[in-house]
Amino acid sequence: MKSHPILTPILYICCLFFLSYLTIATSTPLYNPVENIVVNCGSAGSSKGDDDRYWIGDEGSKFAPTEEPNNKSKTSEAPSQVSVGSVPYMTARLSYWQFTYVFSVTPGPKFIRLYFCSDVYSGFESSKDFFTVKAGSFTLLRNFSASICTDSLDRKDIYKEFCISVDENQKLNLTFIPFTSTSMNYHALINGIEIVSMPMDLYYKPSVPVVGQTYLINISYSSALEMVYRLNVGGGAIQAEEDTGMFRKWSVDKGYLSSGHIGPHNPSLKPKYTEIPKYTAPDTVYQSARITGPDSNKSRKSNLTLGLLVDAGFNFLVRLHFCEIKPEIHASGTREFCIYIDYQLAEERADVLLWTHDNNTPYYKDYVVMIKNKGNDTHRLSIDLHSRLDADLIGAILNGVEVFKLSDSDNNLARANIAAPLLDQQQPTGAANESKSKKKTTSIAIGSVLGLLVVLTLVCCMVLCILKKTKHYGFYHALAKWWWWSRPDPYKREFSRRARRLIGNEESHTPFPSDILNQVQELPLFNFEMLVSATNDFHQSNKLGQGGFGPVYKGKLSDGQEIAVKRLSRTSAQGLKEFMNEVVVISKLQHRNLVRLLGCCVEGEERMLLYEYMPNKSLDAFLFDPHKERLLDWKKRFNIIEGIGRGLIYLHRDSRLRIIHRDLKASNILLDKDLNPKISDFGMARIFGSNEDQANTNRVVGTYGYMSPEYAMEGRFSEKSDVFSFGVLLLEIVNGRRNTSFYNDEQSQSLLGLAWKLWNANNAIALINPTIYEPCFEIEILRCIQVGLLCVQEFAQDRPTVSIVVSMLKSEIGNLPPPTKPAFTKKLIALDTDPFKCFQTNCSVNNVTVTMVHGR
């Protein structure tokens, strides 16, 4: 074959061109921002930064700030250039007066990054930088001091990142306002300003779930965000130029992680972005992770816990990044774990492969957590991931974390370093020097004492954490447990002075009962006169109902808070035991689907419990009322079913204690103003030990129609007893009629008999209440009927756990097993009760106590 020498150089040039094209294509950022403005404040011309961008000086350029003619700002170089050594920290703009930068930008969300370097600038004292920064109507920083921030971090430079959306035909104004003082001159300073466009849907999201609540929140363009943390979990730091085109910096997780093993690191892994956009995070975030250990023994003893210090009084967006990077894990259900944020369950069954359908596929989950201001400026936000006890203990996995503060209703993101500068209180020079010397000596002494106290406190906490193991889906690391037990708890408030006097028996006419005193110390005490006033002397018009405990009244405290007051009947021995049981049980519980106990009153012969008031009263008032039943359409009913299920999961698995309710029924499900369900009435609840699966009693308590057969006939109860009651309740919600008896069999036409008869005849649709039936919901309602029948199986071992029940209801479990004939009790014996008298052997005689079907 004849060669053509002229073709050789042509082919060589084409190959070089093709390779250079590929190189350019692969280095192109995943997102090209419309705006990429970087301003080097206090300088002229352009200077190249470490991120390979050229920063434009504001001096004499279109980015020069606007200010009053007679109140000009000044520019200055930072003398300690060696310690910082990069643009934009080498120069600064400083002023004793207000100045504003005006940027003409396109509409849409933007990153705003402000760079500060604390140093000694010519003509300005470094300790006198106190100022506010505003972006349009948003307050980004207030009484901010770069010197205080950098000193606390033991560094010279700091930057702040914000997200703000700019409207059509609107300019972006950044205003710097020095603190005003009559005796001191405080100044504002700025070293660099960066404005970068972002994708419309990167952080501004509709319908983000709120941790601990049932509703969703909309992070709209009318909100501003401040980036608080951006962590590459298990990996190294990611510089701005290594981001996806938005110049975000990702920090290492060192210093924030109290537990969690280093996971695999695979720098050659090519993530498959089939579920989220490629610009969400750099590949590096998803190429490494932290896990709680593949070994089952390790997984039981550890969890992945992050502790992040945040400002109190704000809502926060928490974004968790996931990517299953272990090749041996390739099927959904292999790695399941639960997620707690701020000690509240955010995800009870996290499964990355269920979300992504494939490994090496990135994904993220967003949550909003509400941090209330309880008198502290800061709050330690915990993020805990650990294995479920009913999973294979493969361990939890986490690749990255982002935390953003959300602006409040006043468009404010700021928390001041200090309330106001303390430098106004000047002293003469000699006195000041002497004072400084004394303060230094005092500080050393105080520091030594505090250091010793901190060490002793940590030792004590470590011991307590070892002794106080709490059983959830998994086990907490010791430090995480310490955060759990020491966290602010709304039920652990201090006694009022009145309550302390009552305990000391200074005013009470009868001694404070010692058996109750030991249990009420975690509850606030209310005096009798206060409750007399709140309930209008327990007027009949305020009476909400009557139960075995005693009457229940509506009341209103002096601050306007509405309450429900359970007043123990003086002749009720059963009520006194229920009173003590509720104090023991519910005072230690906190969940959105449990009624909240506000406090109690123990004064003289009076025994009362105070709860949050539920304006829509109990579920039975809607279900079994021919007029009100129409107010509950199927969506509302299904939300109620899910809420009750979540509450039971908390009682059985997630709470500090392991609780069996034993009296779950429609009248014990209260509805708040939004018709969200809350489980109430824990007077008959039982606390199970960590190793207990079931218990026996010779005093059966409960309600006809809701008791499982093994409990009613043999006194045996367990979690499956509550599952049985939940199944009955589920069928009642679907059908709208009471299940008042188990007696005889399905021919008795009790609700269970009817449900089974219709299901067995392939006519379950006839069980559905006509007021809620819609063709679009038919499959979901029939699924609920099937789940309800599975819950009321005759033998406890044939019933699913509550967590599985909830998964069934959510269609997370595809094919449900067919139900068999439900249980029907053949015999009932009714005598008296003692909900506390229990033993571990089978009972030969069972005394059954039945609570009121129509509620308490």
C-alpha positions in Angstrom: 0.0 0.0 0.0 1.4 3.4 -1.0 1.9 5.9 1.8 1.1 9.6 1.6 3.6 11.5 3.6 1.6 14.7 3.4 -1.3 13.1 5.4 0.9 12.3 8.4 1.3 15.9 9.7 -2.3 16.7 9.0 -3.5 13.7 11.1 -1.0 14.7 13.8 -2.4 18.2 14.0 -6.0 16.9 14.0 -5.2 14.6 16.9 -3.6 17.4 18.9 -6.6 19.7 18.2 -9.0 16.9 19.3 -7.0 16.3 22.5 -6.9 20.0 23.4 -10.6 20.2 22.8 -11.2 17.3 25.2 -9.0 18.9 27.8 -10.9 22.2 27.6 -14.2 20.4 27.7 -13.3 18.4 30.8 -12.0 21.6 32.6 -15.2 23.6 31.9 -17.1 24.2 35.1 -20.4 22.5 35.5 -22.2 25.8 36.1 -21.3 29.1 34.4 -22.6 31.9 36.5 -24.0 35.0 34.8 -22.4 37.2 37.4 -18.9 36.5 38.7 -17.9 39.8 40.3 -14.9 39.9 42.6 -13.9 43.3 44.1 -10.6 43.9 45.8 -11.6 46.7 48.2 -9.0 49.4 48.9 -6.9 48.8 45.8 -6.7 50.0 42.2 -6.3 47.9 39.0 -6.7 44.1 39.0 -4.9 41.5 41.0 -4.8 37.7 40.6 -6.2 35.7 43.5 -5.4 32.2 44.6 -8.6 31.0 42.8 -7.1 32.2 39.5 -9.6 35.0 39.2 -8.6 38.6 38.6 -10.0 40.8 41.4 -10.9 44.3 40.3 -9.9 47.2 42.6 -12.7 49.5 43.7 -10.5 52.6 43.7 -11.4 54.6 40.7 -13.5 51.9 39.1 -17.2 51.3 38.5 -17.3 49.4 41.8 -16.3 52.4 43.9 -18.7 52.9 46.8 -21.1 55.8 47.1 -20.6 58.0 50.2 -21.1 61.6 51.5 -18.8 64.1 49.9 -17.4 65.2 53.3 -17.3 61.8 54.8 -15.0 59.9 52.5 -13.7 56.4 53.3 -10.1 55.5 53.2 -8.0 52.8 51.7 -5.2 51.0 53.4 -2.8 48.2 53.0 -2.6 45.4 55.6 0.9 45.5 57.1 0.9 41.8 58.0 0.7 40.7 54.4 3.0 37.8 55.1 0.5 36.2 57.5 -2.4 36.4 55.0 -0.6 36.8 51.8 -3.4 36.7 49.2 -5.9 38.8 47.4 -8.3 40.3 48.7 -6.8 40.4 52.2 -3.9 42.7 51.3 -5.9 45.9 51.1 -9.0 47.3 52.8 -11.5 50.1 52.7 -12.3 51.6 56.0 -14.6 54.5 57.1 -16.0 56.1 60.2 -19.1 56.9 58.1 -21.6 54.9 56.1 -20.7 53.8 52.6 -22.6 51.7 50.0 -21.5 49.5 47.1 -24.1 49.4 44.2 -24.0 46.5 41.8 -26.1 46.2 38.6 -26.9 42.5 38.3 -29.4 40.3 36.6 -32.5 39.0 38.5 -32.2 35.8 40.5 -30.4 34.3 43.5 -26.8 35.3 44.2 -24.0 34.3 46.4 -22.6 37.3 48.4 -19.3 36.7 50.1 -17.7 39.3 52.3 -14.0 39.1 53.1 -12.5 40.6 56.3 -8.9 40.8 57.5 -8.3 42.1 61.1 -5.1 44.0 61.2 -3.6 47.3 62.2 -4.5 49.7 59.4 -3.0 53.2 59.2 -5.2 55.7 61.1 -7.6 53.1 62.5 -7.5 51.1 65.7 -8.1 47.4 65.0 -10.2 46.9 68.2 -12.7 49.6 67.1 -14.3 47.9 64.2 -18.0 47.6 65.0 -20.5 47.9 62.2 -23.6 46.7 60.5 -23.9 45.3 56.9 -27.2 45.5 55.0 -28.1 44.1 51.6 -31.2 45.9 50.5 -33.8 45.2 53.1 -31.8 42.4 54.7 -29.5 42.8 57.7 -26.6 40.5 57.2 -24.4 41.5 60.1 -25.1 43.7 63.2 -22.5 45.1 65.6 -20.1 42.9 63.8 -16.4 43.0 64.7 -13.9 41.3 62.4 -11.2 41.6 65.2 -13.4 39.7 67.7 -14.2 37.0 65.2 -10.7 36.5 64.0 -9.3 36.6 67.6 -11.7 33.8 68.6 -10.6 31.7 65.7 -6.9 32.6 66.2 -6.4 33.8 62.7 -6.3 37.0 60.7 -8.9 36.5 58.0 -12.5 35.5 57.8 -15.2 35.5 55.2 -19.0 35.4 55.4 -21.3 33.9 52.7 -24.9 34.8 52.1 -27.6 33.9 49.5 -29.9 36.7 48.4 -32.3 36.9 45.4 -32.5 40.1 43.4 -35.8 41.1 41.8 -36.4 42.4 38.3 -35.1 45.9 37.7 -33.5 46.0 41.2 -29.9 46.8 42.0 -27.9 45.0 44.7 -26.9 47.5 47.4 -24.4 46.6 50.1 -24.3 49.2 52.9 -21.7 49.3 55.7 -22.8 51.3 58.8 -20.3 51.9 61.6 -21.6 51.8 65.2 -22.6 55.2 66.5 -21.2 56.4 69.7 -20.8 59.9 71.3 -17.5 59.2 73.0 -15.8 56.8 70.6 -15.1 56.6 66.8 -15.9 53.1 65.5 -15.3 52.2 61.9 -16.4 49.7 59.3 -14.1 47.8 57.0 -14.2 45.5 54.1 -11.4 43.8 52.2 -13.2 42.0 49.4 -16.7 41.5 47.9 -17.7 38.6 45.8 -21.0 38.2 43.9 -21.7 35.0 42.0 -24.9 33.9 40.4 -26.4 30.5 41.4 -28.9 28.1 39.9 -32.5 29.1 40.7 -33.2 25.9 42.6 -29.9 25.3 44.3 -31.0 26.3 47.9 -34.3 28.0 47.4 -36.8 25.1 47.6 -40.5 24.6 48.1 -41.9 22.1 50.6 -38.9 21.3 52.8 -39.9 19.1 55.9 -39.6 20.7 59.3 -37.9 18.4 61.8 -40.3 17.6 64.7 -43.3 19.0 62.9 -45.9 17.7 60.4 -45.9 20.6 58.0 -43.5 21.7 55.3 -41.8 25.1 54.9 -41.2 27.0 51.7 -37.7 28.6 51.3 -38.8 31.3 48.9 -36.8 34.0 47.1 -38.1 36.5 49.7 -35.7 34.9 52.2 -32.0 35.4 52.7 -29.6 32.6 53.8 -26.3 32.6 55.6 -23.9 29.7 55.0 -22.9 28.5 58.5 -21.2 25.2 57.7 -20.2 23.4 54.4 -18.3 20.2 55.3 -16.8 17.6 53.1 -17.4 14.7 55.5 -14.6 12.1 55.5 -12.6 14.0 52.9 -10.2 16.9 52.5 -10.8 20.6 52.1 -12.1 21.8 48.7 -10.9 25.1 47.5 -13.1 27.6 45.7 -11.6 26.9 42.3 -12.3 23.2 42.7 -16.1 23.8 43.1 -18.6 23.3 40.4 -18.3 26.9 39.1 -19.8 28.8 42.1 -16.5 29.1 44.0 -17.8 27.5 47.2 -15.3 26.4 49.8 -15.8 23.0 51.6 -14.1 22.5 54.9 -13.0 19.3 56.6 -15.1 17.8 59.3 -12.3 17.8 61.9 -13.4 19.3 65.2 -17.1 18.8 64.5 -17.3 15.0 64.6 -17.5 13.2 67.9 -17.9 9.7 66.4 -18.0 7.9 63.1 -15.4 5.9 61.2 -13.5 7.1 58.1 -15.1 5.4 55.2 -13.7 4.5 51.8 -12.0 7.1 49.7 -12.1 6.6 45.9 -10.7 9.6 44.0 -11.2 7.8 40.7 -14.9 7.3 41.3 -17.1 9.0 38.7 -20.4 9.9 40.3 -23.5 9.2 38.2 -25.8 12.3 38.5 -29.1 10.8 37.6 -31.1 12.1 40.6 -29.6 15.6 41.3 -27.9 18.2 39.1 -24.1 17.9 38.6 -23.5 21.3 40.0 -25.0 20.4 43.4 -21.5 19.6 44.8 -18.1 18.7 43.5 -17.3 15.1 42.7 -14.8 15.1 45.6 -17.7 15.3 48.1 -19.1 12.1 46.9 -15.8 10.2 46.5 -15.3 9.9 50.3 -17.6 9.4 53.3 -17.8 8.5 56.9 -19.6 5.5 58.0 -20.4 3.9 61.4 -18.4 0.8 60.6 -19.3 -2.3 58.5 -18.8 -4.6 61.5 -22.1 -5.2 63.3 -20.5 -5.1 66.7 -19.0 -1.7 66.1 -22.2 -0.4 64.5 -24.1 -1.3 67.7 -21.7 0.7 69.8 -21.1 3.8 67.7 -22.9 6.3 65.6 -22.0 9.2 63.4 -22.5 12.4 65.3 -21.7 16.0 64.3 -21.9 18.9 66.8 -22.3 22.3 65.2 -22.5 25.6 67.1 -25.3 27.9 65.7 -27.1 31.0 66.7 -30.2 30.5 68.7 -33.5 32.0 67.6 -33.4 31.1 63.9 -34.5 28.4 61.5 -31.8 26.5 59.7 -31.7 24.6 56.5 -29.7 21.4 56.9 -28.6 19.6 53.7 -27.1 16.1 54.0 -25.2 14.7 51.0 -25.2 10.9 50.4 -23.6 8.6 47.9 -23.3 4.8 48.3 -19.6 4.3 47.3 -19.1 0.8 48.6 -19.5 -1.6 45.6 -20.6 -4.5 47.7 -23.7 -2.6 48.7 -25.9 -2.5 45.7 -29.5 -3.3 46.8 -32.1 -1.3 48.6 -32.6 -2.4 52.2 -28.9 -3.4 52.7 -27.9 -0.2 54.4 -30.7 1.4 56.5 -30.2 3.9 59.2 -32.1 6.7 61.0 -31.3 10.4 61.2 -31.8 12.6 64.2 -31.3 16.4 63.9 -31.2 18.4 67.1 -32.4 15.2 68.9 -35.5 14.9 66.8 -36.2 12.1 64.4 -35.8 13.5 60.9 -35.6 10.2 58.9 -36.7 6.9 60.5 -35.6 4.7 57.6 -32.9 6.3 55.5 -31.9 4.1 52.6 -29.6 5.8 50.0 -30.1 3.1 47.4 -33.9 3.4 47.8 -33.5 7.1 46.9 -30.9 6.7 44.1 -31.6 3.1 42.8 -27.9 2.6 42.1 -24.6 3.0 43.9 -22.1 5.8 43.0 -25.2 8.0 42.6 -25.2 11.3 44.6 -28.3 12.4 46.4 -29.2 14.9 49.1 -31.9 15.4 51.7 -33.1 18.8 53.0 -34.5 19.5 56.4 -35.5 22.7 58.3 -34.8 22.7 62.0 -36.2 25.4 64.3 -33.8 26.6 67.1 -35.7 28.5 69.7 -34.0 31.2 71.7 -34.1 30.0 75.3 -31.9 32.7 76.8 -28.7 31.5 75.2 -27.1 33.2 72.2 -25.8 30.0 70.8 -27.0 26.4 70.5 -25.2 23.2 69.7 -27.0 21.6 66.7 -26.5 17.8 66.6 -26.7 15.6 63.6 -26.8 11.9 64.5 -26.9 9.0 62.1 -27.0 5.4 63.3 -28.2 2.0 62.3 -31.6 0.7 62.9 -31.9 -2.2 65.3 -34.1 -4.1 62.9 -31.6 -3.6 60.0 -28.5 -5.6 59.2 -26.2 -3.1 61.0 -24.2 -2.3 57.9 -23.9 1.2 59.3 -24.9 4.8 58.4 -23.1 6.8 55.7 -22.6 10.5 55.2 -20.7 12.4 52.5 -21.3 16.0 53.1 -23.2 18.6 55.2 -24.4 22.1 54.5 -26.1 24.3 57.1 -27.7 27.6 56.3 -29.3 30.1 58.7 -32.7 31.4 57.3 -33.7 35.1 57.8 -36.4 35.8 60.3 -39.6 37.7 59.8 -37.7 41.0 60.1 -35.4 40.1 57.2 -32.6 39.7 59.8 -29.7 37.2 59.8 -27.6 39.0 62.3 -26.5 38.1 65.8 -24.2 40.7 67.2 -20.8 39.7 68.6 -21.7 41.7 71.7 -24.7 43.8 72.5 -22.7 47.0 72.0 -19.1 48.0 72.1 -17.8 48.1 75.6 -15.0 50.5 74.8 -16.9 53.6 75.7 -16.1 53.0 79.4 -12.6 54.7 79.2 -10.2 55.2 82.1 -7.2 57.4 82.5 -4.1 55.9 81.1 -2.4 55.1 84.4 -5.6 53.6 85.9 -6.1 51.7 82.7 -2.7 50.1 82.9 -3.2 49.2 86.6 -6.6 47.9 85.8 -5.2 45.8 82.9 -2.6 44.3 85.2 -5.2 43.4 87.8 -7.5 42.0 85.2 -4.8 39.9 83.8 -4.0 38.3 87.2 -7.7 37.8 87.8 -8.2 36.3 84.4 -5.4 33.8 85.0 -7.0 32.7 88.3 -10.4 32.5 86.9 -9.1 30.6 83.9 -7.4 28.0 86.1 -10.5 27.4 88.2 -12.7 27.2 85.1 -10.3 24.8 83.5 -10.4 22.5 86.5 -14.2 22.7 86.6 -14.4 21.8 82.9 -12.2 18.8 83.4 -14.2 17.6 86.4 -17.5 18.2 84.5 -16.3 16.2 81.5 -15.2 13.3 83.7 -18.6 13.3 85.5 -20.5 13.4 82.2 -18.4 10.6 80.7 -19.3 8.4 83.7 -23.0 9.4 83.5 -23.0 8.7 79.8 -21.6 5.2 80.4 -24.2 4.5 83.1 -27.2 6.1 81.3 -27.5 4.1 78.1 -30.6 4.9 76.2 -32.1 2.5 73.6 -33.2 4.0 70.3 -32.8 2.4 66.9 -29.1 2.2 67.7 -26.7 3.4 70.5 -25.3 6.8 71.0 -21.6 7.5 71.3 -20.7 8.7 74.8 -20.3 12.4 73.8 -23.6 12.3 71.8 -25.3 10.9 74.9 -23.9 13.7 77.0 -25.5 16.2 74.6 -28.8 14.2 74.8 -29.0 14.3 78.6 -27.7 17.8 78.9 -29.8 19.4 76.2 -32.4 22.0 77.0 -35.7 20.2 77.7 -39.0 22.0 77.9 -40.1 19.5 80.6 -37.0 20.2 82.8 -37.9 23.7 83.9 -37.0 25.1 87.3 -39.7 25.0 90.0 -41.3 28.3 90.8 -40.7 29.8 94.2 -44.3 28.9 95.0 -43.6 25.2 94.1 -40.4 25.2 96.2 -42.3 26.5 99.2 -44.9 23.8 98.7 -42.2 21.1 98.6 -40.7 22.6 101.8 -44.2 22.5 103.3 -44.1 26.1 104.2 -47.6 26.8 102.9 -49.2 23.5 102.2 -51.7 22.3 104.8 -50.6 18.7 104.3 -47.2 17.2 103.8 -46.1 16.9 100.2 -46.4 13.1 99.5 -42.9 11.6 99.2 -44.0 9.0 96.7 -45.1 11.7 94.3 -42.4 14.1 95.2 -39.8 11.8 93.7 -41.6 11.8 90.4 -42.7 15.4 89.9 -39.3 17.0 90.2 -39.0 17.2 86.4 -42.3 19.0 86.1 -43.2 22.6 86.9 -45.8 22.9 89.7 -48.8 25.1 89.5 -50.6 26.3 92.6 -54.3 25.5 93.2 -55.4 29.2 93.2 -54.0 29.7 89.8 -56.0 26.8 88.4 -59.1 27.8 90.1 -58.8 31.2 88.4 -57.9 29.6 85.0 -61.0 27.3 85.0 -63.4 29.8 86.5 -63.6 27.8 89.7 -63.9 24.6 87.7 -67.2 25.8 86.2 -69.4 23.3 84.5 -69.3 25.2 81.3 -65.5 24.6 81.1 -65.9 20.8 81.7 -64.6 18.9 78.7 -65.3 15.4 79.9 -65.2 12.8 82.6 -63.1 9.6 82.9 -61.9 7.1 85.4 -59.3 9.6 86.5 -61.8 12.3 87.1 -63.2 15.4 85.3 -61.3 17.3 82.7 -61.6 21.1 82.4 -60.6 23.7 79.9 -58.7 26.7 81.3 -56.8 29.8 80.4 -53.6 31.0 82.2 -52.9 34.6 82.9 -50.6 34.8 79.8 -53.5 33.6 77.6 -52.3 30.1 77.1 -55.2 27.6 76.9 -54.8 24.4 78.9 -56.7 21.2 79.8 -56.8 20.3 83.5 -57.3 16.7 84.6 -58.6 16.9 88.2 -58.2 13.7 90.2 -61.4 12.5 91.8 -60.7 12.2 95.6 -62.6 8.9 95.8 -60.7 7.3 92.8 -58.0 4.8 93.8 -57.6 4.0 90.2 -57.2 7.7 89.3 -54.4 8.2 91.8 -52.4 5.3 90.3 -53.0 6.8 86.8 -51.9 10.2 88.1 -48.6 8.8 89.2 -48.2 6.7 86.1 -48.7 9.7 83.8 -46.2 11.7 85.8 -43.6 8.9 85.5 -44.2 8.2 81.8 -45.2 11.3 79.9 -43.0 13.8 81.7 -40.1 12.0 80.0 -41.6 12.0 76.5 -41.5 14.6 73.8 -42.9 14.1 70.3 -45.1 16.0 67.9 -47.7 13.2 68.0 -47.9 12.9 71.8 -49.9 15.3 73.9 -47.6 17.6 75.9 -47.8 17.6 79.7 -47.2 21.1 80.9 -47.1 20.5 84.7 -49.1 19.4 87.7 -50.6 20.5 90.9 -50.1 18.7 94.2 -51.5 20.7 97.0 -53.4 19.5 100.0 -55.7 16.8 98.7 -55.7 18.1 95.2 -54.0 16.2 92.4 -54.2 17.7 88.9 -52.3 17.4 85.6 -52.1 20.2 83.0 -51.9 19.5 79.3 -51.7 21.6 76.2 -55.3 22.2 75.1 -56.5 20.5 71.9 -59.2 22.7 70.4 -60.6 19.9 68.2 -60.9 17.5 71.2 -60.7 13.8 70.4 -60.9 11.8 67.2 -64.0 9.9 68.2 -66.0 13.1 68.3 -65.5 13.3 64.5 -65.5 9.6 63.5 -68.7 8.6 65.2 -70.7 11.8 64.7 -72.9 11.7 61.6 -72.5 15.4 61.0 -68.8 15.9 61.9 -67.6 12.9 60.1 -67.8 14.8 56.8 -65.1 17.2 58.1 -62.6 14.4 57.9 -62.0 13.6 54.2 -59.6 10.7 53.4 -56.5 12.9 53.2 -57.1 14.1 56.7 -57.8 10.6 57.9 -54.7 9.2 56.3 -52.6 12.0 57.9 -54.1 11.0 61.3 -53.3 7.3 60.7 -49.7 8.2 59.8 -49.4 10.5 62.8 -50.6 7.9 65.3 -48.2 5.4 63.7 -45.3 7.8 64.2 -46.3 8.4 67.8 -46.3 4.6 68.5 -42.9 4.2 66.8 -41.6 6.9 69.2 -43.1 5.1 72.2 -41.9 1.7 71.2 -38.4 2.5 69.7 -37.3 6.1 69.7 -38.0 7.5 73.1 -35.7 7.6 76.1 -38.1 5.0 77.6 -39.7 2.1 75.9 -43.5 2.5 76.4 -46.5 0.2 75.9 -49.6 2.4 75.9 -52.2 -0.3 76.6 -55.2 1.9 76.0 -55.0 3.1 72.4 -58.4 4.1 71.1 -60.2 6.9 69.2 -61.1 8.8 72.4 -57.4 8.9 73.4 -56.3 10.5 70.1 -56.6 14.3 70.4 -56.6 16.6 67.5 -54.9 20.0 67.4 -56.1 23.1 65.5 -54.8 21.6 62.2 -56.3 18.2 62.9 -52.9 16.6 63.6 -53.2 13.7 66.0 -51.6 13.4 69.4 -51.7 10.3 71.6 -52.9 11.0 75.1 -53.9 9.3 78.4 -50.8 7.4 79.6 -52.3 6.4 82.9 -52.2 2.7 82.0 -48.9 2.8 80.1 -46.1 0.4 81.1 -42.4 1.1 80.8 -40.4 -1.8 79.4 -36.8 -2.6 80.3 -34.2 -2.8 77.5 -34.3 -6.6 77.6 -38.1 -7.0 78.0 -40.2 -8.2 75.1 -43.5 -8.8 77.0 -44.9 -8.8 80.5 -47.8 -10.4 82.4 -50.3 -8.9 84.7 -53.1 -10.2 86.9 -54.9 -6.9 86.5 -55.9 -6.3 82.9 -56.7 -2.7 82.0 -58.0 -1.4 78.7 -61.1 -0.9 76.6 -63.5 -3.5 75.1 -63.0 -3.7 71.4 -59.3 -2.6 71.5 -57.7 -5.2 73.7 -55.6 -8.0 72.0 -56.8 -11.5 72.9 -53.6 -12.6 74.7 -53.9 -9.5 76.9 -57.6 -9.8 77.6 -57.5 -13.5 78.3 -54.1 -14.2 79.7 -52.7 -10.9 80.8 -49.8 -10.9 78.4 -49.0 -7.6 76.7 -46.2 -6.4 74.5 -45.7 -3.9 71.6 -47.9 -6.2 69.6 -50.8 -5.3 72.0 -50.6 -1.7 70.8 -50.3 -2.9 67.2 -53.6 -4.8 67.7 -55.3 -1.6 69.1 -53.8 0.4 66.2 -55.3 -2.1 63.7 -58.8 -1.7 65.3 -58.4 2.1 65.2 -57.3 2.0 61.6 -60.4 0.1 60.6 -62.6 2.5 62.6 -61.1 5.4 60.7 -61.9 3.8 57.4 -65.4 2.7 58.3 -66.6 5.2 60.8 -68.2 2.8 63.3 -67.0 1.6 66.7 -65.7 -1.8 67.3 -67.4 -2.2 70.6 -66.9 -6.0 71.2 -64.9 -9.0 70.3 -67.4 -11.4 71.7 -68.4 -14.5 69.7 -67.2 -14.5 66.1 -67.6 -12.7 62.8 -71.3 -13.4 62.8 -71.7 -11.0 65.7 -71.0 -8.3 63.0 -68.5 -6.4 65.2 -66.3 -4.2 63.0 -63.6 -6.8 62.9 -66.1 -9.5 61.9 -67.6 -7.3 59.2 -64.1 -6.3 57.9 -63.0 -9.9 57.7 -66.3 -11.1 56.1 -66.1 -8.4 53.4 -62.4 -9.0 52.8 -62.9 -12.7 52.5 -65.7 -12.1 50.0 -63.4 -9.8 47.9 -65.8 -6.9 48.7 -63.6 -4.9 51.1 -64.7 -1.7 49.2 -68.1 -2.0 50.9 -66.3 -1.3 54.3 -65.3 2.2 53.2 -67.4 5.0 54.7 -69.3 6.6 51.7 -68.4 10.1 52.9 -64.7 9.5 52.2 -64.8 7.3 49.2 -63.2 8.7 46.0 -62.0 6.5 43.2 -58.6 8.1 43.2 -58.0 6.9 46.8 -59.5 3.5 46.5 -56.2 1.6 46.3 -54.8 3.5 49.3 -57.9 2.8 51.4 -58.0 -0.9 50.5 -54.3 -1.1 51.5 -55.2 0.4 54.8 -57.9 -2.2 55.3 -55.5 -5.0 54.6 -52.9 -3.5 57.0 -55.6 -3.1 59.6 -56.5 -6.8 59.3 -52.8 -7.8 59.5 -52.6 -5.8 62.8 -55.5 -7.7 64.4 -54.2 -11.2 63.7 -55.0 -13.7 66.5 -51.4 -14.5 67.5 -49.0 -11.7 68.4 -46.1 -13.1 66.4 -48.2 -12.9 63.2 -48.7 -9.1 63.6 -46.1 -6.7 62.1 -44.3 -4.2 64.3 -45.4 -0.6 64.2 -42.4 0.5 62.1 -43.3 -2.1 59.5 -47.0 -1.1 59.7 -46.1 2.5 58.8 -43.8 1.3 56.0 -46.7 -0.7 54.7 -49.1 2.3 54.8 -46.5 4.4 52.9 -46.3 1.7 50.2 -42.6 1.3 51.0 -43.3 -2.4 51.3 -44.7 -3.6 47.9 -46.5 -6.9 48.3 -48.4 -7.3 51.5 -49.0 -10.8 53.0 -52.7 -11.9 52.9 -54.4 -11.5 56.3 -55.9 -14.5 58.1 -59.0 -14.6 60.2 -58.7 -12.0 63.0 -58.9 -12.7 66.7 -62.3 -12.9 68.5 -62.3 -13.1 72.2 -64.5 -16.0 73.6 -64.7 -15.0 77.2 -64.5 -11.8 79.3 -64.2 -11.4 83.0 -64.5 -7.9 84.5 -63.3 -7.0 87.9 -61.2 -4.3 89.3 -57.8 -2.9 88.4 -54.2 -2.3 89.5 -52.1 -1.0 86.6 -48.9 -1.3 88.6 -49.1 -4.8 89.9 -47.3 -7.0 87.4 -45.3 -10.2 87.5 -43.4 -12.4 85.0 -45.3 -15.7 85.3 -48.6 -16.6 83.6 -51.7 -15.7 85.6 -54.3 -18.2 86.4 -57.0 -15.7 87.0 -57.4 -12.5 85.0 -59.2 -9.5 86.4 -60.2 -7.2 83.5 -60.7 -3.5 84.0 -62.4 -1.7 81.1 -62.0 2.1 80.6 -64.8 4.2 79.2 -65.4 3.7 75.5 -66.5 7.3 75.0 -63.3 8.8 76.3 -62.1 10.4 79.5 
